[in-house]
Amino acid sequence: MENVLKMEFSALAENEAFARAAAAAFVMPLDPTVEEVTEIKTAVSEAVSNCVIHGYGELCGDESFAKNEAPTIVMECALEKGNRLTITIEDKGVGIDDVDQAMEPLFTTGDEEERSGMGFTVMQSFMDRLKVRSSKGEGTTVIMTKYLDVPGEY
């Protein structure tokens, strides 16, 4: 049986903490380690931050965008096969020109003095699998998979 949480929230920086907490609360019934919870929360933070800063950042100042479509982020968490957690985070922002380039460590489209360009690298290091799909002008979907260390589950 699969357990799923799906939520949509405004693409605001302050909702990053909410997304982190929701993802952490979702896995708590499995009694994850502190390290696993920290890794999940950090990966979710990076993905949500990317949506706010890179996905919608330049659109939020566009008057027509603000009037016609409130920027939102959709997060879905799914537990499958006892220990496989999949977190999908999606925006309908500007999209990514070159996903492979964006996933290179230290690459950023933002202000280099404020952005480290390590978001995808952090997600990759804390999750077992990371997949990024993006279309210019249509948005980005980040799919992260983590296998939790659940006693008796393999």
N, C-alpha and C positions, 0 to 999 in steps of 0.2 A: 504494500500500500504506500502511496505517495502522500506526503503532507506538503501543502503549498500555502504560501503567504504572498499575496500580490497587493501592492499599494502604489498609489500615485500621489506625488506631492509637488509643491511649487519648487522651481529651480532657484532656491535661495540658499546662500551659504549657511545660514543658521539651521537649515534642515539636514545638513550633513550629520550632525549629532543624533538627530532623530533616526535617520537611516541606519547609522551604526548601532544604536540601541535596539532597534527592531530586529536587525539581523542577529545580534547577540542573543536576544530574548528567544528568537525562533529556535536556536540550537540548544538552548538550556536543558530541555527535557532529556537530551542525550548525555548530559553530564560531561561536557567537553572540558579539556584542560584549560587552565588560564592562558597558556600559550596559544592554543587554538582559537580561543575567543578574541585574544588580542590581534592575532593575524587576520581573522575575519573582519573585525572592526576596522583595522588599518586598510585592508584592501577595499572595503566598501567606501571608506573616506576618500581614498584616491579616486575611485570611479565616479563618485558623486561630485567631487571637486572638479574633475575633468569636464563633467556635464555643465556645471555652473560657469566655470571660467572659460573653457574652450568651446563647448558646444553652443552655449547661449550668450556668452560674454559680449560679443560684438553685435548680436541681434537685439539685446535688451535695450539698447539705445535707439533702435529703429522704431519710430513712432507707429508705423503701420503694423509691425510685428506685435508691439505692446497692445494695440487696440484689437487686433483680430485673433490672436492666439496667445493665451497666457502660457509662458514656458513651464513645462512640467517634466518631471523625471518619473519613470516607472521602474520599480524594483520588485523583482519576484525572487523568492527564496523557495527552494524545493528540496526536500529530503527524500532520497530514494534508496532502495536496497539497504536500508538500515544505517548506512554510514556515509552515503554520498550526498554532499551538499552542493547544490548548484545555485549560484546567485547571478541573476541577469539584471543589468542596469541599462536602461535605454533612454535616450533623449531624441528629440526631433529638431536638433539644432543644425549648425552649419555643416556637420560632417567632417571627415578627415580626407585630405587630398591623397596622402600616401600612408597607409596604415603601417607598412613595414618601417618606413622612416620614423613615424611617430613613436614606434615601439623601441627605437634605438635609445640606449641610455644617454642622458644629457640633452636630447633633442627637445626643444620647446618652441611653440608658436607664440608663447606669451613673452612678457618682459623678462629678459634673462637675469635681471637683478632680483626679481621677485620669484621666479619659477626655476626649479632645478632640472626639470625635464626627466624626472625619475618616477613619475606616476605609474606607468605601465611596468617598469622594472620592479617596483615595490609590489604591485599586484602579482606579477609572475613569481617573485620570491616567496610570497606568503600563501599562494594557492598552488594546487597540484596541476591545474591546467587553466590557461587563459586564451580566450578566442575573442577577437575584435572584428566586428563587421561594421562597415561605414560606407555611406554614399554621400558624396558632396551635395549639400543643400537639403538632404533628407534626414540626417541624423546618424547616430552611432549606437551600437549595441555591444556591450561588454558582457561576456559570459565567463564566469569564474567557477571552477569546480574544486572542491576540497574533500578529501577522504578523511573523515574524523576517526580518531582512535577510540572506537567504541568496543568495550570488552565483549568478546565472543563474536564479533562481526568482522568479516573479511570480504 
